[in-house]
């Protein structure tokens, strides 16, 4: 099986119209629920974990909870440190779980 291409959008206003074969993931900014931007927060980290989000896409598709997709666009324009997102997508961050290995096999960062 060919890896699914992932396009990363890092600047506001770069997102273009998507077709029916493209899944969109939006990574939110710091939620602002009582800590300063950039502080370590488990809740915020869970929302911006791109590998977990991509794995969830695969699982939702496998369970027929979402339509099939052949591409993914990740909107990380609200994320302060997009280098962490790139590192997660290119295998520069250590794999923490089977989920991370699955994502590494199934997705490839393009562009």
Residue, then its C-alpha position, 0 to 999 in steps of 0.5 A: x500500500x502506498x503511503x498517504x500524502x500529508x500536506x502541512x499548512x503552517x501559515x494562516x490563509x494558506x489553506x485551499x479548497x479541499x476535494x472529497x478525497x482529502x481529510x482535514x485535521x486542524x491542530x488548535x492553538x494553546x487552549x488558554x485554560x489557565x496557563x501561559x502559551x508554551x507551557x507544558x500541558x497534557x490537555x493541550x499536548x493531546x489536542x496537537x499530537x499530530x500522530x495521534x490525530x492521524x492514527x484516529x483518522x485511520x481508525x475512524x475510516x477502518x470503522x466506517x465512521x468517516x469516508x475514505x480519503x487518499x490525502x490529508x491536509x494538516x492545518x497547523x497555522x495556529x500552532x506556535x511551534x510547527x517544528x514539533x509537528x514536522x518532527x513528528x511527521x518525519x520520524x524525528x521524534x521517538x515513537x511512543x506507541x504502536x500508533x506512532x509506528x503505524x502512522x510512520x508506515x501509513x503517512x508521508x509528509x509532502x511538499 
